[in-house]
């Protein structure tokens, strides 16, 4: 989950009646229903990686750059107020300016011709910390400190840039090689 998801969820709890509802012309009845689609004329969705309260994350190919990426779609049934939509766009712009080895690279935020909002990110190869803890149980102290140091460095940088992550949890930390990212964008 990204800071964007947290902001949207918070806005939905505060504003029960949406002023603006994001909808898509594409019927999505089950997770992964959009596999094979080309969004914004360049992002081909290949495989569903995960699904959360606000969206689905797909492994995709950027056909212009000929490289893999991750594409997060705001679910078509996620009703957003106009205020939440503005916050979503603003936070996507801010997050896309973060460049740190422990923070996932956000490449762009777009709206497809069918109305679907998508966040395009680098594709991380690894596993979230929640899965690691579930599979391995308690980590040795040295490993826990290593992860805390990596995530702390990412959070310090983000805070210095004016970004506050609103949901620090093992499911939101992604282990890639020797690094742990505080902004994996997968829920």
N, C-alpha and C positions, 0 to 999 in steps of 0.2 A: 504494500500500500504506500502511496506517496502522500506528501503533504496535501496534494490536490484532493485525494480521496477523503482525507480527514476533514478538510474544509467543506466539501460537499455534504458529507454526512452530518457535520455540525449544523450546516445551514438547513438541511432537511428537518432536523429535530426542532430547530427554532421556528421555522416557517412551515406550517403544516399544509397550507394551500399554495400550490405553485402558481406563479404569475406567467411562467413560460415553461412549457414542457418540451424537452428534447425528444423527438421521435425520429424514427428511421423508416424509410420506405421499404426496407427489407425486413421480412418477418423472420424473427429469430426465436424458434421454438425450443431449441436445445443447445447446450454448449457445443461450440465448434461448428455451428451451422454455416458460418461464413467462410470456412476453409475453401480456398480456391479463388476467392474474390479479389479483384484488383481495386484498391482504394486510392483516391486522389490521383489516379492515372499512373501510379508508380509502385505502390506497396501491395505485393501479392501475399495474401495470408496462406500459410502452409500448414500450421499445426497449432492447436489450442494448448497453451502452456499452463494457464491458470484462470480461475474465475473468482471474483470477489463480489462484494455488495454493489459496487458501482460500475464494474466493467469486466471485460475479458481481455486477457493478454495472449497474443499470438506470436509465434515465430513467423517471420515474414522475410521476403526478399525485397530489397530496394532495387527495382529494375533499372533505375537510372545509374546508380552507383555499382550495381552488380555485387551487392554484399548483403549478408544477413542482418536483420535487425529485429527488435521486439516492437510490436504495435499494440498499444492498449486502447481499447474501444470503450467509450462511455456507453453503457447499455441503453438500448432504445427505450426501455421502460423506466429509466431513471429520471424521474421528474425533478426539474431544477427550477428554482426561482430565477428571475432575471438577475438578482444580486448574486446568487450562486454561480450563474453562468459568467458574470463579470469576474468573480473571484477565480474561477477556473481558468479563464484566459490569462488573467494577471499572474497567477501562480505558475502557470506553464511557462510564461515568458521569463519569470524570475529564475525558475529552476533550470531552464535551458542555458542560463548564463553561468551555472556552477561548473567549474572544471577542477576536479580533485581526483586523485587516484582511487579514493574510497567512496566515490559517489558515481552512480550510473550516469552516463552521458545522455542527456535528453537532446535530441536532434531537432525536433520541431513539434508544433501543435497545429493541427489542421482540422478542417471540416470537409467531409466528402460531399459530393453532389447530392447524396441521398439524405444529408443532414446528420450523419454520424460524426461525432467528434473523436479524433484519434490523437494519441500521444506517441511519437516515434522515438525509440531509445536504442542504445546499443544493446546487442544481444549478449547477455552474460552467460557464461558456461560454468555451472557449479550447482550449489544447493543452498537452500535457506537454512538458517541456524535452527529454526524450530524442528526441521527434519533431522538435522544432525543430533540434536538433543534427544529426540524421540528414538533414534536408532542407537545412539551410543550411551545415553544417560548422562550422568554428571561428567563434566570435562575436567581434566587435570588443571590445577591452578595456573600453571604457566600458559596453557592454551586459552583459558578464560581471560587472562590478563592481556594476551596478545590480541584477542578479539576486541576487548574493551578499548585498548589503545587505538586500534584501527578505526573503530566506530567513533570514539571520542575525537580523533583528529578530523574526521569527516564532519561531525556535528559542530566542532569549534569553527571550522572553515565556513560552514553554512550559516552559523550564527553571525560571524563577522560580515557575511554578505547580506544579512538581514532576513534569512530564511529560518523558520522554526519548524522542525519536524514534530508533528502532533501525535505520533503513534510509534514510539520506540518499543519494539518487541522483537523476539527472536524470528517471527515470521516475516519481519520487514528488514532483516539483515541477511545478506547473501554472501556466501563464502565462495570466493573465486581465487584459487591458488592459495597464496599466502595472505591475501587481503580479505577484509570483510567490508561490505558496502552498507551504509546506513540508509540508502535510498534505492532499494532494488526494484521498486515499482511492481513487484509481483505480490499478490495477496495470498 
